[in-house]
Amino acid sequence: MKRILLPTDFSDNAFNAIKYALNLFRDEDATFYLLNTFTPVSYHTGYLIENPAPYGMEDIAMINSKRDIEQTEEKIKEEFENPKHNFVRLSTFNTLIGEIKEVVEKYNIDLIVMGTKGATGAKEVFIGTHTMYTIKKVHCPVIAVPSGFEFEKPKDVLFPTDYNLSMDNKYLPLIKEICDKYICRLNILNAYYGVALGDEQQKIKEDLDGYFKDNAHVFHIAEGMDVLEAVEDFQKKYKIDLLIMIHNRHSFFENLLFKPVINQVAYHTNVPFLVIPSKERIE
């Protein structure tokens, strides 16, 4: 049974990401963990000490969170009556990223699905920022769903890569699973700057060819472009339903000098974006 984490701030954008997850795994046995975290501002200013009351700010926030998450589950069950799906409600006084890390480990989460834009009613917490930090800090696959994106069965999947990846990555089968389930065509794209692939990169390319031998897959080369340009150019020419990338570890100096590719693509993509941590990041 697949275990999928669905963080929510109860915004329309968060619920849209939830709907995407429910549709994508419609035919699979799955447990969905609905997570809401809260950190009331007044809790940090000594409110509970100076204003003793039957219910402190944390208690009120917990009551509201539990109420809203229960309503979210009810809404889900009204729109998606699916006996294959189970739900676990989680309301926690914690930072979102801190709690996601704990939940991923505690419940052995397979995948996180989040929205890429939107804000809470308080306006100070942005889902897009949270999604980016989740991708950076949590060693678990994340699907970032653009605001307002309506679910479509993925038929064409774009997988940009420099072939610097490990075939032993435990999350690589997730790509194959999606391709098998939806009979997708996998477009494997390499941005080429005139430097030939090294021996190890060539071997990985051949290994990918063998790994996806039972799936329709095509190798593409984008000449004279960086990865972001290559992705945008490809999307202009072909309709893509899902974008997949592996998040490699970046050196400290690279992060100082350049925006990591994952960040750039996440802010530009207009289709769901599956980010898989590299084997090195997982370890």
N, C-alpha and C positions, 0 to 999 in steps of 0.2 A: 504494500500500500504506500502510495506516495504521500509525503508530508510537506505541505506548502504553507509558508508564512505570508500572511496578508496584513501588513501594517496599515492602519487607517487613522485619519484625523477627522473622519466623518464628512469630508468634503465630497462634492460630486466627482472630482477627479480621482479620489481614492476609491470611490465605489465603482468608477469606470474600470479601474485596474482590477478590482475584485471580479467584475463581470467577465473581463478578458480571461482571467485564470479559470473561472468556472466553465467557460466555453471551451478553452483550450484542452482542459482535462475532463470534458463532459463524460467520456466513456470509460474513465479510469476510476478505480477505487482510490479515494484520496481523503485525507484528513486535512482540513484547512484551519489554520490557527489565526484567528482574528485578534490582532494586537493593537491596543491603544495605550500610549504612555502619556503621562502628564507631569509637569513640574510647575505648580502655581507660583507666580512671581512673588506674591505676598508671603508665601511660605518661607522664602529666603530672607525676608526682612524682619523676622522676629514676630510676625503677626500672632503666631500661636502662643507666644510667651506673654505678649502685652494684651492680648484679647482672648482670655480663656472663655471657651464656649462649649456647649455640648458637642458641636461639630466644628472641628478646625477646617482650615482651607484644604488640607490634604484629604480629609474625610469627605468633604463636599465634592471635591474633584473626583474622588473614587466613585461616589454614588452616581455622579453624572456620567462618568466613563462607562460604568457597568450598565447603566440605563441605555445609553446610546449604542453600546456594542450589542446589547440584546436586541434593540430595534433594528440594527444592521442585519443581524442574523435572521430576524423575522422577515425583513425585506428580501433577503436572499432567497429564503425558502418560498416566498410568494412568487418570485420570478423564476426560480430554478428549483423545481421539485425533482430532486435526484437522489434515489436511494443509495447510490454509490458514494455519496459525499457525506462526510461527518464534519462537525464544527466544534472547535474548542475556543472559548472566549477568554482573553487575557487582558486584564486592565492592571497597569502597574505604575507606581510612582518612581520614575526613572527617566534618564535621557533615552531617546529613541534608539540611538546606535548602541549604547550600552546594553539596553534590554534585548535588542535584536541579537547581539552576540551571545547573550545568556540563553535566549530561547533556541537559537540555532544549535547550540551545544546540548542543552537539556533534552530537547525533543528530536535531535538528530534530523534537522530540517533538510530537505532535498533541494528546495527552491524558494526564493523570495520573489513576490510580484508586487510592484509599487508603481504609482503614477510618477510622471516626470515634471509636472507643473501643478500649481494650485497652492492654496494657503489655508490655514485654519481661520476661524472667525476672528481670532485675535490679531491676525495679519502678521505676526512676528515669526511664524515658523513655516518655512516653505518646503513642500514635499520634494521639489526639484533638488534643493540643497541636500536634504536628507537622503535622497536616492543616490546622489553622487558620493556622499560619505559612506553609505552602505556598501557601494561598489568598492570603495577604497579600503574600508576597514574590516569588512566581514568576508570571510573566506568561504563563500557559498554562492552558487549561481544566482543572478538577479535578472529578472525581466522588468525593464523600465517601459511602461506603457504611456504613450503621449496623451495629453489631455484631449478628450473628445474622440479618441480613436475607437471606431466600432469594429468588433471582432470579425475577422475574415479567416477562413481556413487557410493556413499558410501553404501556398503552392510553389512560390519561388523564394528561396532563402539565400541571403547573401552572407558569405563568410570570408571577410578580408583577413589575410594572414601573411606574415613574412616567413612562414615555415620554421620559425624558431619556437617550437612547441614540443611537448612531450606526448607521445602516443600512450603513455601510461597514466595520463591525467584521468582521475576517476570520474570526472564529469563529462568527458568526451562522449560517452554513450548517450548522453541527453540529446546531443545533436542528431545522432542516428535514430534515436527513439522518435523524435519529432518527424524526421524524414520518412521513417517507416509508417508512422501513424497516418500522416496526411499525404503520402506519396508525393513528397516535395522534390523539386529539382534544386540541388545544392550548387550554388555558384561560388566557387572558390577563387577569390580575387587577390592578386599580388601586385603591389605598386612597384614598378620597375624603374630604376634610375641608371640603367646602363651597366650595372654591376651584376655579373652572373651569380646565380645561386651557388653557395658553397656546397661541399660534398654532403654535409649533414643536412642542410636545407633541402637538397635534391632528394636525399633519402626519405625525409619526412614527407615530401610531396608524393613520392612513390608509395609510401606507407598509407597516406590518406587515400590515394587512388585505390589501393587494395581494401582499406577499411570500409569505404563506401561503394564497393564494387556492386552491391545489390541495390544501390540507390542511384537514381539519375543524378549525375554530377558533371559539371563542366569547369575546366580551369580557364581563368581569364588573366590577362596581363594588362595593367594600366601603365603605359609608358610616360615617363616624365612628370609624374604626379605624386604628391604625398598621399597618405592614406585617406585623409578627409576629402581631398579633391577627387580621389578615385571613387570613393563611396558615393559622393554627390553626383559625379558624372555617370556612374552606373545607374543610379536611381532615375536620372533623367531619361535614360534610354530604355530601361526595363522596369516593369512594375514589381516591386519587392514587397513581400508580406511580413518578413521577419529578418532582422539584422543580427548576426552573431559575431562576437569577437572574444578572443581569449586575452585576459588582463595579465600581461607580463609585469614582472617586478621592474621598476624604474630606479635608476641610481639617484642618489641625492643631488648630484650636479645636474643631471637631466631634468629633474623636477624644478630646479632653480632657473634653468635657462629656457626650457620649453614646456608648454602645456602638454601633459600626457595625451596621447591620441584618444584614449577612452573618454576623457573629459570633453574634448572637442566634438567627437561624434555624438555623444549623449546629448549635447546641447543643440545639435543640428538635425538629428534624425526625426523623421515624421512617421516612422513605423516602430512597432515594438522592438526593443533592443535587448537581446539576451547577452549578458556579460558573464563569462566563465572564468573563474580564477585559474591562473596557471598552476602547474604542479608545484613550482617553487613557492608561490604565495601560499598555497594550502599547507605546505610543510613549514 
